[in-house]
Amino acid sequence: MPTKDERLMAALIYVSSFFTVFIGPIIIWLLKKDESEFVDYHGKEYFNFLISYAIYGVISSILIIVLIGLVIAPIVGLLAIIFTILAAIKAYEGEHYRIPTVIHFFK
């Protein structure tokens, strides 16, 4: 079971992403990844999530041309918010949460 500090730092990776999408999470992850396997796991999971949803966002933006993107783009945005909140809760509970629909670039 990760310590309370490790759980807090892992949850802060996700929570800080609401205010600074990239800078906050990267600072926390880079400072704590060598000290904690748990924080390292959630840092990698967050950046896999960020890259995956950037790809999904670009694809849905392109699909706006054929009108299906008008439906897909809001769904992608809503899922990003929901999964970020779920991941923050799971990290604070000490779980190794894998966000669904994420392409794992970092292992």
C-alpha positions as CSV (number, residue, x, y, z in Angstrom):
1,M,0.0,0.0,0.0
2,P,1.5,3.4,-1.0
3,T,2.0,6.0,1.8
4,K,-0.4,8.9,2.2
5,D,2.2,11.3,0.6
6,E,2.5,9.0,-2.4
7,R,-1.2,8.8,-2.8
8,L,-1.6,12.6,-2.5
9,M,1.1,13.3,-5.1
10,A,-0.4,10.7,-7.5
11,A,-3.8,12.3,-7.1
12,L,-2.3,15.8,-7.5
13,I,-1.0,14.8,-11.0
14,Y,-4.6,14.5,-12.1
15,V,-6.1,17.4,-10.1
16,S,-3.4,19.8,-11.3
17,S,-4.2,18.9,-14.9
18,F,-7.5,20.9,-14.5
19,F,-5.4,24.1,-14.0
20,T,-2.3,23.3,-16.0
21,V,-2.8,20.5,-18.5
22,F,0.9,19.8,-18.9
23,I,3.2,21.8,-16.6
24,G,1.7,20.9,-13.2
25,P,1.6,17.1,-13.8
26,I,5.1,17.0,-15.4
27,I,6.6,18.9,-12.5
28,I,5.1,16.6,-9.9
29,W,5.9,13.5,-11.9
30,L,9.6,14.5,-12.6
31,L,10.2,15.4,-9.0
32,K,8.6,12.2,-7.5
33,K,9.0,9.5,-10.0
34,D,12.4,8.3,-8.7
35,E,11.1,8.3,-5.1
36,S,7.9,6.4,-5.7
37,E,6.9,3.6,-8.0
38,F,3.2,4.5,-7.4
39,V,3.7,8.2,-8.4
40,D,5.7,7.0,-11.4
41,Y,2.9,4.7,-12.5
42,H,0.3,7.4,-12.3
43,G,2.5,9.9,-14.0
44,K,3.0,7.6,-17.0
45,E,-0.7,6.8,-17.0
46,Y,-1.6,10.5,-17.1
47,F,0.7,11.2,-20.0
48,N,-0.6,8.2,-21.9
49,F,-4.0,9.6,-21.2
50,L,-3.0,13.1,-22.4
51,I,-1.5,11.9,-25.6
52,S,-4.3,9.5,-26.4
53,Y,-7.0,12.1,-25.8
54,A,-5.1,14.7,-27.9
55,I,-5.2,12.2,-30.7
56,Y,-8.9,11.6,-30.2
57,G,-9.5,15.3,-30.1
58,V,-7.7,15.9,-33.4
59,I,-9.5,13.1,-35.1
60,S,-12.9,14.3,-33.8
61,S,-12.0,17.8,-35.0
62,I,-11.2,16.6,-38.4
63,L,-14.5,14.6,-38.5
64,I,-16.5,17.7,-37.9
65,I,-16.2,18.2,-41.7
66,V,-18.4,15.1,-42.2
67,L,-20.6,16.2,-39.2
68,I,-20.0,13.1,-37.1
69,G,-17.3,15.1,-35.2
70,L,-20.1,17.3,-33.9
71,V,-21.2,14.3,-31.8
72,I,-17.8,12.8,-31.1
73,A,-16.0,15.9,-30.0
74,P,-18.2,16.7,-26.9
75,I,-18.1,13.0,-26.0
76,V,-14.3,13.0,-26.0
77,G,-14.2,16.1,-23.9
78,L,-16.7,14.7,-21.4
79,L,-14.9,11.4,-21.1
80,A,-11.6,13.3,-20.5
81,I,-13.1,15.1,-17.5
82,I,-14.8,12.0,-16.1
83,F,-11.7,9.8,-16.4
84,T,-9.5,12.5,-14.9
85,I,-11.8,12.7,-11.8
86,L,-12.0,8.9,-11.5
87,A,-8.2,8.5,-11.8
88,A,-7.6,11.1,-9.1
89,I,-10.0,9.4,-6.8
90,K,-8.5,5.9,-7.5
91,A,-4.9,7.3,-7.0
92,Y,-5.9,8.8,-3.7
93,E,-7.4,5.5,-2.6
94,G,-4.0,3.8,-3.5
95,E,-5.1,1.9,-6.5
96,H,-3.2,1.3,-9.8
97,Y,-6.0,2.6,-12.0
98,R,-5.8,2.1,-15.8
99,I,-7.8,4.6,-17.7
100,P,-10.0,2.9,-20.3
101,T,-9.5,3.8,-24.0
102,V,-5.9,4.9,-23.4
103,I,-3.1,3.9,-25.8
104,H,-0.1,3.0,-23.6
105,F,2.9,4.8,-25.1
106,F,4.9,4.7,-21.8
107,K,5.1,1.4,-20.0
